[in-house]
Amino acid sequence: MIVQLRICVPEQLTGAVVDSCSDGPGVAEVALHPGASVLPPGDVILVFVAREAVEALIEKLHALNVQEVGSISVTTPELLLSDRADEAAAAAPGEGADAVIWDEVSRQTGEDSRLTWSYLAFLVLATQLAAIGIVTDSTIAIVGAMAVGPEFGPLAALAVALVRRQWRLGRRAALALGVGFPVAMLAAAFTAWLSVPLGLFPADALDRGSAVEFIYHPGPYSLIVALLAGTAGMLSVIGRRSAALIGVFISVTTVPAAGFVAVALVLGEYQKAAGSALQLLVNLVGIVVSAVAVLLFYRVVTKRLPRDAAARLQRKAQAQGR
C-alpha cells in the first residue's frame, strides 16, 4: 500500500527534508515544488512511500521539527499505477495492513475522545435505550444501546496515552469518561424515577427480566469478552477498519451496565446496582488493558522490522562484495 506525504517546509529546510525522504527503503517518488507554498512561505515536497515505511520517515521529519515550522499531511491515493511504487512497497519491511502510523492513531483517538455535546448526547441516548431495554426485558433495545454508545473512543485514547505517555490526551479521555458516564446515568435515573409513578413499568421490573441478568452478574467471561473486544477494537483502529468497531460496540456491556446501575438505584435494588457497577468497571478496565497490550506489541514489532530489514540489506551487500 502506497501513501502520499505532502510536506510544507521553509526553504532552508528543504535540502535536509529531501535527503531524509530520498534515503531509505519504501520510497517510490519524491517531487519538489520550490516556492509553491504561499502561507507559510516555503517549498512543497510530495513523497510516495510504502505505508510500512511511513512511520520511520515521519520520525526523521519530527527530528527536523518540520511539524513546528511547516506541516506534514498523509493521504492514501485511491489508485496508483506505477511499477516503481510496487517495487518500493515490496522493498519496505513488513506489511502495509499491519503498519502503524502513530501520529495517525493518536490523532484519530484524540478526536474521538473529546468531551463534546455530540459525545454526551450519544452516551445519554445509548444509556436511555439500555434502561428501556432493561425494564422491558428487550434484548434488541440493549443491543441497540451498545451500538450507539461512543465510549470506545475515549477508552482507545486512554490506551494510546498510556503507551505513548501523552498525558494531555489521557486527561482528555479520562474527562470524557468521568463526566460522560455520570451524566448519562443521572439522566437515566431521572427518567426511571419519572416513569415509575406514571406506570410505564412496575417497581419489580428487575425481578422479571431474565434477558438482562448477565448485566449484574459479572464473571470470568465478562473480563474475557472485554479483553477480546478491546483487542479487536484497537486492531480496527490501527488497520482503519471502522466496520469492525460495530462488532466491538455490541460485544461489551459498558452502556447496559451504566443503565442498569441507574435503574437499580431508583428501584432500591442496591445489590444488583453494585453488581452492574462492577460489570461496568470490569469492561472499562479490560478494554483499556487489552488495547494497551496491542499497542505495546505493535511498538515492539515495528521497531524490530527496520532493524531486521537493515540487517538483510547489510548481508546482501556483503554477499555481493565477495
TORKOL-4160 file (C-alpha; in steps of 0.2 Angstrom, whole numbers, padded with zeros to 4 digits, m for minus):
322
<pt num="1" X="0000" Y="0000" Z="0000"/>
<pt num="2" X="0007" Y="0017" Z="m0005"/>
<pt num="3" X="0003" Y="0033" Z="0004"/>
<pt num="4" X="0007" Y="0051" Z="m0001"/>
<pt num="5" X="0016" Y="0063" Z="0011"/>
<pt num="6" X="0014" Y="0082" Z="0007"/>
<pt num="7" X="0027" Y="0091" Z="0016"/>
<pt num="8" X="0027" Y="0110" Z="0018"/>
<pt num="9" X="0044" Y="0117" Z="0024"/>
<pt num="10" X="0054" Y="0134" Z="0024"/>
<pt num="11" X="0067" Y="0135" Z="0010"/>
<pt num="12" X="0082" Y="0132" Z="0022"/>
<pt num="13" X="0075" Y="0115" Z="0027"/>
<pt num="14" X="0071" Y="0109" Z="0010"/>
<pt num="15" X="0088" Y="0100" Z="0007"/>
<pt num="16" X="0088" Y="0091" Z="0023"/>
<pt num="17" X="0070" Y="0085" Z="0021"/>
<pt num="18" X="0073" Y="0079" Z="0003"/>
<pt num="19" X="0088" Y="0070" Z="0009"/>
<pt num="20" X="0078" Y="0062" Z="0023"/>
<pt num="21" X="0064" Y="0057" Z="0011"/>
<pt num="22" X="0075" Y="0050" Z="m0003"/>
<pt num="23" X="0085" Y="0039" Z="0009"/>
<pt num="24" X="0078" Y="0023" Z="0015"/>
<pt num="25" X="0068" Y="0008" Z="0008"/>
<pt num="26" X="0050" Y="0010" Z="0003"/>
<pt num="27" X="0051" Y="0027" Z="m0006"/>
<pt num="28" X="0044" Y="0027" Z="m0023"/>
<pt num="29" X="0044" Y="0045" Z="m0029"/>
<pt num="30" X="0050" Y="0062" Z="m0022"/>
<pt num="31" X="0044" Y="0078" Z="m0030"/>
<pt num="32" X="0050" Y="0096" Z="m0026"/>
<pt num="33" X="0040" Y="0111" Z="m0029"/>
<pt num="34" X="0050" Y="0126" Z="m0025"/>
<pt num="35" X="0041" Y="0141" Z="m0018"/>
<pt num="36" X="0024" Y="0133" Z="m0020"/>
<pt num="37" X="0018" Y="0137" Z="m0003"/>
<pt num="38" X="0012" Y="0155" Z="0000"/>
<pt num="39" X="0006" Y="0153" Z="0018"/>
<pt num="40" X="0018" Y="0149" Z="0026"/>
<pt num="41" X="0031" Y="0154" Z="0013"/>
<pt num="42" X="0042" Y="0139" Z="0008"/>
<pt num="43" X="0043" Y="0124" Z="m0003"/>
<pt num="44" X="0031" Y="0109" Z="m0005"/>
<pt num="45" X="0038" Y="0091" Z="m0006"/>
<pt num="46" X="0027" Y="0077" Z="m0012"/>
<pt num="47" X="0033" Y="0059" Z="m0007"/>
<pt num="48" X="0025" Y="0042" Z="m0012"/>
<pt num="49" X="0031" Y="0030" Z="0001"/>
<pt num="50" X="0025" Y="0012" Z="0006"/>
<pt num="51" X="0014" Y="0013" Z="0021"/>
<pt num="52" X="0025" Y="0002" Z="0031"/>
<pt num="53" X="0039" Y="0014" Z="0029"/>
<pt num="54" X="0029" Y="0030" Z="0034"/>
<pt num="55" X="0032" Y="0029" Z="0052"/>
<pt num="56" X="0051" Y="0029" Z="0051"/>
<pt num="57" X="0050" Y="0044" Z="0038"/>
<pt num="58" X="0039" Y="0054" Z="0050"/>
<pt num="59" X="0051" Y="0051" Z="0064"/>
<pt num="60" X="0065" Y="0059" Z="0053"/>
<pt num="61" X="0054" Y="0074" Z="0049"/>
<pt num="62" X="0050" Y="0076" Z="0068"/>
<pt num="63" X="0068" Y="0076" Z="0071"/>
<pt num="64" X="0070" Y="0091" Z="0059"/>
<pt num="65" X="0055" Y="0100" Z="0068"/>
<pt num="66" X="0045" Y="0100" Z="0052"/>
<pt num="67" X="0029" Y="0100" Z="0061"/>
<pt num="68" X="0034" Y="0116" Z="0070"/>
<pt num="69" X="0039" Y="0126" Z="0055"/>
<pt num="70" X="0028" Y="0118" Z="0042"/>
<pt num="71" X="0016" Y="0104" Z="0040"/>
<pt num="72" X="0015" Y="0086" Z="0036"/>
<pt num="73" X="m0001" Y="0078" Z="0029"/>
<pt num="74" X="m0003" Y="0059" Z="0025"/>
<pt num="75" X="m0016" Y="0054" Z="0012"/>
<pt num="76" X="m0019" Y="0037" Z="0003"/>
<pt num="77" X="m0022" Y="0038" Z="m0016"/>
<pt num="78" X="m0037" Y="0028" Z="m0022"/>
<pt num="79" X="m0027" Y="0022" Z="m0037"/>
<pt num="80" X="m0008" Y="0022" Z="m0041"/>
<pt num="81" X="m0002" Y="0014" Z="m0056"/>
<pt num="82" X="0017" Y="0013" Z="m0055"/>
<pt num="83" X="0030" Y="m0002" Z="m0056"/>
<pt num="84" X="0042" Y="0009" Z="m0046"/>
<pt num="85" X="0028" Y="0010" Z="m0032"/>
<pt num="86" X="0026" Y="m0008" Z="m0032"/>
<pt num="87" X="0044" Y="m0011" Z="m0030"/>
<pt num="88" X="0045" Y="0001" Z="m0016"/>
<pt num="89" X="0031" Y="m0007" Z="m0007"/>
<pt num="90" X="0040" Y="m0024" Z="m0009"/>
<pt num="91" X="0056" Y="m0017" Z="m0003"/>
<pt num="92" X="0049" Y="m0010" Z="0013"/>
<pt num="93" X="0049" Y="m0021" Z="0029"/>
<pt num="94" X="0033" Y="m0028" Z="0035"/>
<pt num="95" X="0015" Y="m0027" Z="0028"/>
<pt num="96" X="0006" Y="m0011" Z="0024"/>
<pt num="97" X="m0010" Y="m0018" Z="0033"/>
<pt num="98" X="0000" Y="m0021" Z="0049"/>
<pt num="99" X="0009" Y="m0004" Z="0048"/>
<pt num="100" X="0006" Y="0008" Z="0062"/>
<pt num="101" X="0007" Y="0027" Z="0059"/>
<pt num="102" X="0007" Y="0033" Z="0077"/>
<pt num="103" X="0003" Y="0051" Z="0074"/>
<pt num="104" X="m0012" Y="0045" Z="0064"/>
<pt num="105" X="m0018" Y="0033" Z="0079"/>
<pt num="106" X="m0015" Y="0047" Z="0091"/>
<pt num="107" X="m0025" Y="0060" Z="0081"/>
<pt num="108" X="m0039" Y="0048" Z="0077"/>
<pt num="109" X="m0042" Y="0043" Z="0095"/>
<pt num="110" X="m0039" Y="0060" Z="0101"/>
<pt num="111" X="m0053" Y="0067" Z="0090"/>
<pt num="112" X="m0065" Y="0053" Z="0097"/>
<pt num="113" X="m0061" Y="0056" Z="0115"/>
<pt num="114" X="m0066" Y="0075" Z="0116"/>
<pt num="115" X="m0080" Y="0079" Z="0128"/>
<pt num="116" X="m0092" Y="0087" Z="0116"/>
<pt num="117" X="m0111" Y="0089" Z="0116"/>
<pt num="118" X="m0112" Y="0076" Z="0102"/>
<pt num="119" X="m0102" Y="0064" Z="0113"/>
<pt num="120" X="m0113" Y="0067" Z="0128"/>
<pt num="121" X="m0129" Y="0066" Z="0118"/>
<pt num="122" X="m0124" Y="0049" Z="0110"/>
<pt num="123" X="m0119" Y="0042" Z="0128"/>
<pt num="124" X="m0135" Y="0049" Z="0136"/>
<pt num="125" X="m0146" Y="0042" Z="0122"/>
<pt num="126" X="m0137" Y="0025" Z="0122"/>
<pt num="127" X="m0139" Y="0024" Z="0141"/>
<pt num="128" X="m0158" Y="0028" Z="0139"/>
<pt num="129" X="m0160" Y="0015" Z="0127"/>
<pt num="130" X="m0151" Y="0002" Z="0138"/>
<pt num="131" X="m0163" Y="0007" Z="0153"/>
<pt num="132" X="m0178" Y="0005" Z="0142"/>
<pt num="133" X="m0172" Y="m0012" Z="0137"/>
<pt num="134" X="m0168" Y="m0017" Z="0155"/>
<pt num="135" X="m0186" Y="m0013" Z="0161"/>
<pt num="136" X="m0194" Y="m0020" Z="0146"/>
<pt num="137" X="m0183" Y="m0035" Z="0146"/>
<pt num="138" X="m0179" Y="m0031" Z="0127"/>
<pt num="139" X="m0163" Y="m0038" Z="0121"/>
<pt num="140" X="m0165" Y="m0029" Z="0105"/>
<pt num="141" X="m0165" Y="m0012" Z="0114"/>
<pt num="142" X="m0150" Y="m0017" Z="0124"/>
<pt num="143" X="m0140" Y="m0022" Z="0108"/>
<pt num="144" X="m0145" Y="m0005" Z="0100"/>
<pt num="145" X="m0139" Y="0004" Z="0115"/>
<pt num="146" X="m0122" Y="m0005" Z="0114"/>
<pt num="147" X="m0121" Y="0000" Z="0095"/>
<pt num="148" X="m0125" Y="0019" Z="0099"/>
<pt num="149" X="m0113" Y="0021" Z="0113"/>
<pt num="150" X="m0097" Y="0031" Z="0109"/>
<pt num="151" X="m0087" Y="0026" Z="0124"/>
<pt num="152" X="m0074" Y="0016" Z="0114"/>
<pt num="153" X="m0066" Y="0032" Z="0108"/>
<pt num="154" X="m0060" Y="0038" Z="0125"/>
<pt num="155" X="m0055" Y="0021" Z="0130"/>
<pt num="156" X="m0044" Y="0019" Z="0115"/>
<pt num="157" X="m0037" Y="0036" Z="0118"/>
<pt num="158" X="m0033" Y="0032" Z="0136"/>
<pt num="159" X="m0023" Y="0017" Z="0130"/>
<pt num="160" X="m0014" Y="0027" Z="0117"/>
<pt num="161" X="m0010" Y="0040" Z="0131"/>
<pt num="162" X="m0003" Y="0027" Z="0142"/>
<pt num="163" X="0008" Y="0019" Z="0129"/>
<pt num="164" X="0015" Y="0035" Z="0122"/>
<pt num="165" X="0014" Y="0045" Z="0138"/>
<pt num="166" X="0003" Y="0058" Z="0130"/>
<pt num="167" X="m0004" Y="0064" Z="0147"/>
<pt num="168" X="m0014" Y="0078" Z="0139"/>
<pt num="169" X="m0023" Y="0065" Z="0128"/>
<pt num="170" X="m0025" Y="0054" Z="0144"/>
<pt num="171" X="m0033" Y="0068" Z="0154"/>
<pt num="172" X="m0045" Y="0072" Z="0140"/>
<pt num="173" X="m0050" Y="0054" Z="0138"/>
<pt num="174" X="m0052" Y="0052" Z="0157"/>
<pt num="175" X="m0063" Y="0068" Z="0157"/>
<pt num="176" X="m0074" Y="0062" Z="0143"/>
<pt num="177" X="m0077" Y="0045" Z="0153"/>
<pt num="178" X="m0078" Y="0053" Z="0170"/>
<pt num="179" X="m0091" Y="0066" Z="0165"/>
<pt num="180" X="m0100" Y="0057" Z="0152"/>
<pt num="181" X="m0105" Y="0041" Z="0161"/>
<pt num="182" X="m0111" Y="0050" Z="0177"/>
<pt num="183" X="m0121" Y="0062" Z="0166"/>
<pt num="184" X="m0129" Y="0048" Z="0156"/>
<pt num="185" X="m0133" Y="0038" Z="0172"/>
<pt num="186" X="m0141" Y="0053" Z="0181"/>
<pt num="187" X="m0152" Y="0056" Z="0165"/>
<pt num="188" X="m0157" Y="0038" Z="0165"/>
<pt num="189" X="m0160" Y="0038" Z="0184"/>
<pt num="190" X="m0171" Y="0054" Z="0182"/>
<pt num="191" X="m0182" Y="0046" Z="0168"/>
<pt num="192" X="m0184" Y="0030" Z="0178"/>
<pt num="193" X="m0189" Y="0040" Z="0193"/>
<pt num="194" X="m0202" Y="0049" Z="0182"/>
<pt num="195" X="m0208" Y="0033" Z="0174"/>
<pt num="196" X="m0212" Y="0023" Z="0190"/>
<pt num="197" X="m0227" Y="0034" Z="0196"/>
<pt num="198" X="m0233" Y="0036" Z="0178"/>
<pt num="199" X="m0235" Y="0017" Z="0177"/>
<pt num="200" X="m0223" Y="0015" Z="0162"/>
<pt num="201" X="m0215" Y="0000" Z="0171"/>
<pt num="202" X="m0218" Y="m0009" Z="0188"/>
<pt num="203" X="m0207" Y="m0007" Z="0203"/>
<pt num="204" X="m0202" Y="m0025" Z="0202"/>
<pt num="205" X="m0196" Y="m0024" Z="0184"/>
<pt num="206" X="m0179" Y="m0030" Z="0188"/>
<pt num="207" X="m0185" Y="m0046" Z="0195"/>
<pt num="208" X="m0195" Y="m0051" Z="0179"/>
<pt num="209" X="m0181" Y="m0048" Z="0166"/>
<pt num="210" X="m0172" Y="m0064" Z="0163"/>
<pt num="211" X="m0163" Y="m0057" Z="0147"/>
<pt num="212" X="m0154" Y="m0044" Z="0157"/>
<pt num="213" X="m0147" Y="m0055" Z="0171"/>
<pt num="214" X="m0130" Y="m0056" Z="0163"/>
<pt num="215" X="m0128" Y="m0037" Z="0166"/>
<pt num="216" X="m0127" Y="m0038" Z="0185"/>
<pt num="217" X="m0119" Y="m0055" Z="0186"/>
<pt num="218" X="m0101" Y="m0051" Z="0181"/>
<pt num="219" X="m0090" Y="m0066" Z="0179"/>
<pt num="220" X="m0074" Y="m0073" Z="0171"/>
<pt num="221" X="m0082" Y="m0071" Z="0154"/>
<pt num="222" X="m0085" Y="m0053" Z="0157"/>
<pt num="223" X="m0067" Y="m0050" Z="0158"/>
<pt num="224" X="m0063" Y="m0061" Z="0143"/>
<pt num="225" X="m0076" Y="m0053" Z="0132"/>
<pt num="226" X="m0069" Y="m0036" Z="0137"/>
<pt num="227" X="m0051" Y="m0041" Z="0133"/>
<pt num="228" X="m0056" Y="m0048" Z="0116"/>
<pt num="229" X="m0067" Y="m0033" Z="0112"/>
<pt num="230" X="m0053" Y="m0021" Z="0117"/>
<pt num="231" X="m0040" Y="m0031" Z="0106"/>
<pt num="232" X="m0052" Y="m0031" Z="0091"/>
<pt num="233" X="m0056" Y="m0013" Z="0093"/>
<pt num="234" X="m0038" Y="m0007" Z="0094"/>
<pt num="235" X="m0034" Y="m0018" Z="0079"/>
<pt num="236" X="m0048" Y="m0010" Z="0069"/>
<pt num="237" X="m0041" Y="0007" Z="0074"/>
<pt num="238" X="m0024" Y="0003" Z="0068"/>
<pt num="239" X="m0030" Y="m0005" Z="0052"/>
<pt num="240" X="m0043" Y="0008" Z="0049"/>
<pt num="241" X="m0057" Y="m0005" Z="0048"/>
<pt num="242" X="m0071" Y="0005" Z="0055"/>
<pt num="243" X="m0084" Y="m0008" Z="0051"/>
<pt num="244" X="m0076" Y="m0020" Z="0064"/>
<pt num="245" X="m0079" Y="m0007" Z="0078"/>
<pt num="246" X="m0098" Y="m0011" Z="0077"/>
<pt num="247" X="m0095" Y="m0028" Z="0082"/>
<pt num="248" X="m0084" Y="m0021" Z="0097"/>
<pt num="249" X="m0098" Y="m0010" Z="0102"/>
<pt num="250" X="m0111" Y="m0023" Z="0103"/>
<pt num="251" X="m0100" Y="m0036" Z="0112"/>
<pt num="252" X="m0097" Y="m0027" Z="0128"/>
<pt num="253" X="m0109" Y="m0021" Z="0142"/>
<pt num="254" X="m0102" Y="m0004" Z="0147"/>
<pt num="255" X="m0118" Y="0006" Z="0142"/>
<pt num="256" X="m0130" Y="m0008" Z="0148"/>
<pt num="257" X="m0121" Y="m0009" Z="0164"/>
<pt num="258" X="m0122" Y="0010" Z="0167"/>
<pt num="259" X="m0141" Y="0010" Z="0163"/>
<pt num="260" X="m0144" Y="m0004" Z="0175"/>
<pt num="261" X="m0135" Y="0005" Z="0189"/>
<pt num="262" X="m0146" Y="0020" Z="0186"/>
<pt num="263" X="m0162" Y="0010" Z="0186"/>
<pt num="264" X="m0157" Y="m0002" Z="0200"/>
<pt num="265" X="m0153" Y="0013" Z="0212"/>
<pt num="266" X="m0170" Y="0021" Z="0208"/>
<pt num="267" X="m0179" Y="0005" Z="0212"/>
<pt num="268" X="m0169" Y="0001" Z="0228"/>
<pt num="269" X="m0160" Y="m0014" Z="0221"/>
<pt num="270" X="m0144" Y="m0010" Z="0228"/>
<pt num="271" X="m0136" Y="m0027" Z="0227"/>
<pt num="272" X="m0140" Y="m0028" Z="0208"/>
<pt num="273" X="m0133" Y="m0010" Z="0206"/>
<pt num="274" X="m0117" Y="m0015" Z="0214"/>
<pt num="275" X="m0116" Y="m0030" Z="0203"/>
<pt num="276" X="m0119" Y="m0020" Z="0187"/>
<pt num="277" X="m0106" Y="m0006" Z="0193"/>
<pt num="278" X="m0093" Y="m0020" Z="0195"/>
<pt num="279" X="m0098" Y="m0026" Z="0177"/>
<pt num="280" X="m0095" Y="m0008" Z="0171"/>
<pt num="281" X="m0078" Y="m0007" Z="0179"/>
<pt num="282" X="m0073" Y="m0024" Z="0173"/>
<pt num="283" X="m0077" Y="m0019" Z="0155"/>
<pt num="284" X="m0069" Y="m0002" Z="0155"/>
<pt num="285" X="m0053" Y="m0009" Z="0163"/>
<pt num="286" X="m0052" Y="m0025" Z="0152"/>
<pt num="287" X="m0054" Y="m0014" Z="0136"/>
<pt num="288" X="m0040" Y="m0002" Z="0141"/>
<pt num="289" X="m0028" Y="m0016" Z="0146"/>
<pt num="290" X="m0030" Y="m0026" Z="0130"/>
<pt num="291" X="m0029" Y="m0010" Z="0120"/>
<pt num="292" X="m0013" Y="m0006" Z="0129"/>
<pt num="293" X="m0006" Y="m0024" Z="0126"/>
<pt num="294" X="m0010" Y="m0022" Z="0107"/>
<pt num="295" X="m0001" Y="m0006" Z="0106"/>
<pt num="296" X="0014" Y="m0012" Z="0115"/>
<pt num="297" X="0015" Y="m0027" Z="0104"/>
<pt num="298" X="0014" Y="m0016" Z="0088"/>
<pt num="299" X="0028" Y="m0004" Z="0095"/>
<pt num="300" X="0040" Y="m0019" Z="0098"/>
<pt num="301" X="0036" Y="m0026" Z="0081"/>
<pt num="302" X="0038" Y="m0010" Z="0071"/>
<pt num="303" X="0054" Y="m0006" Z="0079"/>
<pt num="304" X="0061" Y="m0024" Z="0075"/>
<pt num="305" X="0056" Y="m0024" Z="0057"/>
<pt num="306" X="0068" Y="m0009" Z="0051"/>
<pt num="307" X="0082" Y="m0017" Z="0061"/>
<pt num="308" X="0079" Y="m0034" Z="0053"/>
<pt num="309" X="0077" Y="m0026" Z="0035"/>
<pt num="310" X="0094" Y="m0016" Z="0038"/>
<pt num="311" X="0102" Y="m0032" Z="0043"/>
<pt num="312" X="0096" Y="m0041" Z="0027"/>
<pt num="313" X="0102" Y="m0027" Z="0017"/>
<pt num="314" X="0119" Y="m0027" Z="0025"/>
<pt num="315" X="0121" Y="m0046" Z="0022"/>
<pt num="316" X="0116" Y="m0044" Z="0004"/>
<pt num="317" X="0129" Y="m0031" Z="0002"/>
<pt num="318" X="0142" Y="m0041" Z="0010"/>
<pt num="319" X="0137" Y="m0056" Z="m0001"/>
<pt num="320" X="0138" Y="m0045" Z="m0017"/>
<pt num="321" X="0155" Y="m0039" Z="m0012"/>
<pt num="322" X="0163" Y="m0056" Z="m0011"/>
